[in-house]
Amino acid sequence: MFALFEEAGKFQTGRVLAEAEASAQIELDSGKRVKVKAANILLKFDQPSPADLMREAQALAAGIDLELAWEFAPEQEFGFADLAREYFSEKATLAQQVAVLLRLFESPHYFRRSGRGRFRKAPAEILQLALVAIEKKKQVLAQIAAWAAELAAGTCPAPIREQLFKLLFKPDKNAPEYKAVVEASRATHSAPLDLLQRAGAIASPYQFHWKRFLFENFPRGTDFPALQAPAIRDELPVAPIRAFSIDDSSTTEIDDALSVQALGSGTVTVGVHIAAPGLALQPATAIDQVARQRLSTVYMPGYKVTMLPDDVVQAYTLQAGRDCPAVSLYADFDEATLMLKETRTRLERVPIVANLRHDQLDALITEEWLRNPAHGAAEVPDFLAGLREPLSFLFRLASHLKSLREVARGKPENFNRPDYNFRLVGNDGAEPDGSEQVQISVRRRGAPLDLIVSEAMILANSSWGSWLGELGVPAIYRSQASLAPGVKVRMGTKPLPHAGIGVKSYAWSTSPLRRYTDLVNQWQIIAAARHGRTAALAAPFKPKDAELFSVISGFDSAYAAYNAHQAGMERFWTLRYLQQQGIADLVGTVVREGLVRADDLPLVLPVVGGADLPRGARVRVKLGDIDVITLDVKGTVVERLDVAPEPLGADEDEEEDQAAAGPIAIAVDVNDTEEVATAAAENPTS
């Protein structure tokens, strides 16, 4: 005797070996023996054979008209054999009964299961909805197949093109567009990105990187809502000084300026003057909400996305020819020994007499000219000649402060690596399209203007950080426990030492127009300047304020994303430079096994043939294909250029480790002195 039974949603047949009251031993065609509950056995028969029965039943099931079967089915619950007699004939064969069972089981939209082998037909209104859904699903499947065929043939359908970045980076795996890409990828045995690129979905490599960044970080675009910069209401005294800023020509957010007083008196006062949007902008206002959402200006070669609208920036920027509201740190130094005597903070208006542009002046403001006024005097414009003495003192002071930090740091800052400037010819600050001619130039670390600004900003950030800590006013600090490998810079609300810079505490406060952390700290500094010892009660953010931790968390995440984009765009334009200049080979240094750093370009690339070369070896590398979508270029070592390479220095070790590992940790405006120099002091890989 044979039996047909249901087990785990499947119908099986086999020979009955033994039966008990509640179960039976059944041998399947495979020879396997199973114990089946009696309730699961739907049919017992002597002939035909199980295999023949199932073969005939499956053929008959395919021809059963579901609509007709549904019409014949009774309103009440019924068994499959009952419906077989209604549908076929009163003497429905065993194969016809099993055919009905199979057909009913696979059609839940027409018939609902009520038990083993028993069913109830679906209500008419539910059936119609199900049929509509089934038809829609068929259409979707047909659409997926059509899109997949187009992709495989090298054409990208418009709906897929419109969802390119969502499909690649945040896909809805149930969406038909995603399923079409997956199906086409499988059919063509290619990765989705390669498939879409061949299909023409990526028209511009630059736009691919830019729009991906916007998709992930600015899904609503980069335009600002209509905002008006509030006026500063405070009656601020005008400082009796002449201050000047040092920035790149393209800088519009002029956050900081410097002044020098009382040269020749024995005690020189250096002023660090920071633009004061915090005197007008307040937490939880519309402009603050915009700044807090963005958290920082985003930098990239030839373009930037500012944290604040340009109209707001221009209201508070330290523009030459104006008395600009500022938060000023005054530091008194012994003119002979350069020992720091005292610091104080003032809220005031500062006359800005000049906006110096280092890219125009680096060749003139040299160490030789600062130490010897006769050197190059004929080439120096008159307005700059009047600033030689203040600049000379600031350079001498900066060199001294740097040496003190190096002592506290425990080792010198050995920044032998150059920085690179990117210029897109004819761009003029407009959004690039990727076709621009790119120029890459070297900017030496530690140039006089860089050093002056760097040390002045470190002085201000460390002094204000310590002062707020003494007053018990919370702020956002950057700290680093030690220079040991793997010890990272962290952000927190306590004034802890920063080993990388060599200071007791460090609170970013000098770029309130560009970084939200600096704006937050400026609010706290303003409260301290106004209220002194009671500032902790009057400051916008109180000790253990959850808002501060929220700002830190958001800033860390946004800054990392902005930094990654900056690093990616710098690599993009470096690869475009190789293409534009037709560079087929380059000279570089082995930084670790299989990696070479170019000597004259900001580029680290994997190479073949360098496995046995020591770190620090100089080699000539032949470049392979360049892919500006994946930002990939590989090379082959074709020549060893040295015999006994000198070992890399300690800081160079750290730098090459970072270069090999990925993007740097500090995102900066590559054209801005304060950003580049301060980041370089904080992190040797910036």
Beta strands, then each sheet from edge to edge (+ up, - down):
strand 1: 2-7
strand 2: 10-19
strand 3: 23-28
strand 4: 33-37
strand 5: 41-45
strand 6: 78-79
strand 7: 111-115
strand 8: 118-121
strand 9: 243-247
strand 10: 256-261
strand 11: 267-275
strand 12: 298-300
strand 13: 303-305
strand 14: 323-334
strand 15: 340-357
strand 16: 419-424
strand 17: 438-443
strand 18: 477-479
strand 19: 490-492
strand 20: 585-592
strand 21: 595-598
strand 22: 604-608
strand 23: 618-627
strand 24: 632-640
sheet 1: 4+ 3- 2+ 1- 5+
sheet 2: 6+ 8- 7+
sheet 3: 9+ 15+ 14- 11+ 10-
sheet 4: 12+ 13-
sheet 5: 16+ 17-
sheet 6: 18+ 19-
sheet 7: 20+ 21- 22+ 24+ 23- 20+
end
